[in-house]
Amino acid sequence: MKYLILFILISPSLCAQQNFDTVRIRPVKITENIYMLKGSGGNIGVLTGKDGNLIIDDQFAPLSEKIKAAVQSLDKGAIKYLINTHLHGDHTGGNEKMG
């Protein structure tokens, strides 16, 4: 029974397919060095600074290059820090590629 419940909880996310090629990552300026990136899934927080850039969450793995490019358009420094708010794929999917 517990496996059936687990399958029911997971299966909708397996069925949902997205075309990541059409996703556009859009920066929204909050303050001089704080931004929000909108894309697909959870939003991404960006803090730019002299010690490097920090991002909060990183959406899905296929969007990693677009996310990196969006951060580079805000600040040429490297993404040095990544904070995940929780374990859903739209917040942690790009962790490996951000490494």
FENBELKA-V339184 format. One record per pair of residues at least 4 apart in sequence whose ideal C-beta (glycine too) atoms are under 6 Angstrom apart, sorted by sequence separation. I is the first residue (numbers start at 1). J is the second residue. D is the distance in whole Angstrom. If there is no record, write none. Layout:
I,J,D / I,J,D
This chain:
7,11,6 / 30,34,4 / 59,63,5 / 63,67,6 / 89,93,4 / 94,98,5 / 38,43,6 / 48,53,5 / 86,91,6 / 87,92,6 / 29,35,6 / 85,91,6 / 36,43,5 / 37,44,4 / 47,54,4 / 84,91,6 / 27,35,5 / 28,36,5 / 71,79,6 / 84,92,5 / 46,55,5 / 27,37,6 / 35,46,4 / 44,55,6 / 45,56,3 / 25,37,5 / 26,38,5 / 34,47,6 / 44,57,5 / 25,39,4 / 33,48,5 / 42,57,5 / 23,39,5 / 33,49,6 / 82,98,5 / 23,40,5 / 41,59,5 / 53,71,6 / 39,59,6 / 53,75,6 / 39,63,6 / 53,77,5 / 55,79,6 / 46,71,6 / 52,77,5 / 48,74,6 / 52,78,5 / 53,79,5 / 48,75,4 / 54,81,4 / 55,82,6 / 56,83,5 / 52,80,3 / 57,85,6 / 64,94,4 / 59,90,6 / 61,93,5 / 37,70,5 / 60,93,4 / 61,94,5 / 64,97,4 / 57,91,4 / 59,94,6 / 58,94,4 / 61,97,6 / 35,74,6 / 58,98,5 / 25,66,5 / 20,62,4 / 25,67,6 / 20,63,6 / 27,70,6 / 25,70,4 / 27,74,6 / 42,90,5 / 41,90,3 / 42,91,5
